[in-house]
């Protein structure tokens, strides 16, 4: 019987891991879109893609912290 309980705990743990991975993927997608819009805003001239990514990541993280979601791109 403990095997069944252990199996259920294992499935729950795997589900939590899968959920965390999906959240991480979604976060990266939101940051990528925000970074793209930063580059687009300046006409894709000059700039630094790493700086765009870091600024977009900070923007998305701040929006999430404020509870706004990650839908506000600039």
Phi and psi in degrees as a GROMACS rama.xvg file:
@    title "Ramachandran Plot"
@    xaxis  label "Phi"
@    yaxis  label "Psi"
@TYPE xy
-63.0514  -25.6943  UNK-2
-62.8687  -40.4214  UNK-3
-64.9879  -44  UNK-4
-63.1831  -44.3455  UNK-5
-61.3428  -39.6888  UNK-6
-62.941  -41.4745  UNK-7
-64.5781  -41.5157  UNK-8
-63.871  -39.0759  UNK-9
-63.5735  -41.0042  UNK-10
-65.5188  -40.4555  UNK-11
-63.2464  -43.5461  UNK-12
-63.421  -42.7558  UNK-13
-63.4678  -39.4467  UNK-14
-62.3014  -41.2086  UNK-15
-64.9932  -39.3372  UNK-16
-65.527  -44.2516  UNK-17
-62.0392  -40.3503  UNK-18
-64.1191  -43.6025  UNK-19
-62.9465  -41.2796  UNK-20
-64.1023  -40.5035  UNK-21
-64.972  -40.7464  UNK-22
-63.13  -42.4233  UNK-23
-62.6945  -44.0948  UNK-24
-62.0301  -44.5521  UNK-25
-63.4501  -41.0328  UNK-26
-59.9501  -46.5317  UNK-27
-61.6723  -38.4634  UNK-28
-63.4327  -43.5295  UNK-29
-64.0035  -42.7322  UNK-30
-64.3356  -42.6063  UNK-31
-60.4825  -43.052  UNK-32
-65.4536  -44.2891  UNK-33
-63.2803  -40.2446  UNK-34
-65.1746  -40.4255  UNK-35
-59.8077  -45.9472  UNK-36
-64.7822  -31.7649  UNK-37
-62.7465  -46.3885  UNK-38
-65.8846  -41.537  UNK-39
-61.9886  -40.3318  UNK-40
-58.1176  -33.5939  UNK-41
-95.5195  13.8989  UNK-42
73.0753  21.6865  UNK-43
59.5825  21.562  UNK-44
-100.185  130.671  UNK-45
61.3137  -152.82  UNK-46
78.7134  177.407  UNK-47
-133.32  119.455  UNK-48
-63.7595  -31.2846  UNK-49
-69.2882  -42.9899  UNK-50
-62.6733  -39.6399  UNK-51
-60.5422  -46.0355  UNK-52
-62.5363  -47.3349  UNK-53
-65.265  -40.1297  UNK-54
-66.9671  -41.7821  UNK-55
-64.3566  -41.7081  UNK-56
-62.0545  -42.8772  UNK-57
-63.512  -40.9927  UNK-58
-63.6178  -46.768  UNK-59
-64.8039  -45.5551  UNK-60
-62.0279  -40.3689  UNK-61
-65.0695  -41.1465  UNK-62
-64.121  -42.0477  UNK-63
-64.7356  -39.6507  UNK-64
-64.4901  -36.571  UNK-65
-79.1456  -7.66468  UNK-66
83.457  17.8229  UNK-67
-86.376  -9.89289  UNK-68
81.4608  -177.735  UNK-69
-114.057  45.873  UNK-70
-109.543  0.888363  UNK-71
-100.093  102.686  UNK-72
-106.851  144.592  UNK-73
